Amino acid sequence: PDAAADIVLDNDGPGAQTREHQRRMMGEIIKLLGTNEPGKLIEADYERTVQVLLGSTATPVISAAPVGAWTHAVFDAANAHAQ
């Protein structure tokens, strides 16, 4: 959380943010992620999104299920680099 807060604070031009607030926000984000592998795509979520987009009664966003549209390669590479 400290490194993430530093990134936000370093890019806060007006200086309106505080470390305490940013750490609290990081804690809330961690709760929302709900996984031991934050950032890793959950395939079931992807599939559900595809089905919603395909099933739209309005103008379809997509006309067929994408092939090769997702991967864990970026997550796996970042995770390997972090260890």
Order of alpha helices (4+ residues) and beta strands (2+ residues): alpha-alpha-alpha-alpha
